[in-house]
Amino acid sequence: MRAMFDPRFAGRIQRAQQVDAGSPDLLGVPLHSILHTWGLAFVVGANVAIDVRVLGLARAVPALALDRYFTIMWVGFWIDAVSGVALLMV
């Protein structure tokens, strides 16, 4: 019967060097958290403005005028994506 675990593999893992992604410094985590919060504010704020118009509460605002808010939401999304990955790495 073949062994389920190869002891040579365990030896290679023990001899491998650990990769250090860097320790979280005093400025890194708060900066990423602030960027992530700002990105969320862009997404949520622009989305609320569009939702208010769609629900009919701001009928005076033309729907085509809200087209630029989609750009703001995409910018906020990418800020969140980059800062979220960075927060996972720290």
C-alpha positions as CSV (number, residue, x, y, z in Angstrom):
1,M,0.0,0.0,0.0
2,R,1.3,3.4,-1.0
3,A,1.9,6.0,1.8
4,M,-0.5,8.9,1.9
5,F,2.2,11.3,2.9
6,D,5.7,11.6,1.5
7,P,8.3,12.5,4.2
8,R,10.6,14.1,1.6
9,F,7.9,16.6,0.8
10,A,7.8,17.6,4.5
11,G,11.5,18.0,4.5
12,R,11.4,20.4,1.5
13,I,8.7,22.5,3.2
14,Q,10.8,22.8,6.4
15,R,13.9,23.8,4.4
16,A,12.1,26.4,2.3
17,Q,12.5,30.0,3.1
18,Q,9.5,31.9,4.3
19,V,8.3,34.7,2.3
20,D,7.8,37.9,4.4
21,A,5.4,40.3,2.8
22,G,6.4,42.9,5.3
23,S,5.2,43.6,8.7
24,P,2.3,46.0,9.0
25,D,3.7,49.4,9.9
26,L,2.2,52.2,11.8
27,L,1.0,54.0,8.7
28,G,0.2,51.1,6.3
29,V,-3.0,49.7,7.8
30,P,-4.7,53.1,8.6
31,L,-3.8,54.4,5.2
32,H,-5.4,51.4,3.4
33,S,-8.4,51.6,5.7
34,I,-8.9,55.2,4.9
35,L,-8.6,54.6,1.2
36,H,-11.0,51.7,1.4
37,T,-13.5,53.9,3.3
38,W,-13.3,56.7,0.7
39,G,-13.8,54.2,-2.1
40,L,-16.9,52.8,-0.3
41,A,-18.2,56.4,0.1
42,F,-17.8,57.0,-3.6
43,V,-19.7,53.9,-4.5
44,V,-22.5,54.3,-2.0
45,G,-22.9,58.1,-2.4
46,A,-23.2,57.9,-6.2
47,N,-25.5,54.9,-5.9
48,V,-27.8,56.7,-3.5
49,A,-28.0,59.7,-5.8
50,I,-29.0,57.4,-8.7
51,D,-31.5,55.4,-6.6
52,V,-33.2,58.5,-5.4
53,R,-33.8,59.5,-9.0
54,V,-35.0,56.0,-10.0
55,L,-37.4,55.9,-7.1
56,G,-38.9,59.1,-8.3
57,L,-38.0,61.3,-5.3
58,A,-35.9,63.6,-7.5
59,R,-38.0,63.9,-10.7
60,A,-36.6,67.3,-11.5
61,V,-33.2,65.9,-12.1
62,P,-32.9,64.5,-15.6
63,A,-31.8,60.8,-15.8
64,L,-29.1,61.5,-18.3
65,A,-27.5,64.0,-15.9
66,L,-26.7,61.2,-13.6
67,D,-24.6,59.4,-16.2
68,R,-21.4,60.9,-14.8
69,Y,-22.1,59.2,-11.4
70,F,-21.3,55.8,-12.9
71,T,-17.8,57.0,-13.5
72,I,-17.5,58.0,-9.9
73,M,-18.8,54.5,-8.9
74,W,-16.2,52.8,-11.0
75,V,-13.4,54.9,-9.5
76,G,-14.7,54.0,-6.1
77,F,-14.9,50.3,-7.0
78,W,-11.3,50.3,-8.2
79,I,-10.1,52.1,-5.1
80,D,-11.9,49.5,-3.0
81,A,-10.5,46.6,-5.1
82,V,-6.9,47.8,-4.8
83,S,-7.1,48.8,-1.1
84,G,-9.0,45.6,-0.3
85,V,-6.3,43.4,-1.8
86,A,-3.7,45.5,0.0
87,L,-5.6,45.0,3.3
88,L,-5.7,41.3,2.8
89,M,-1.9,41.2,2.2
90,V,-1.0,43.2,5.3
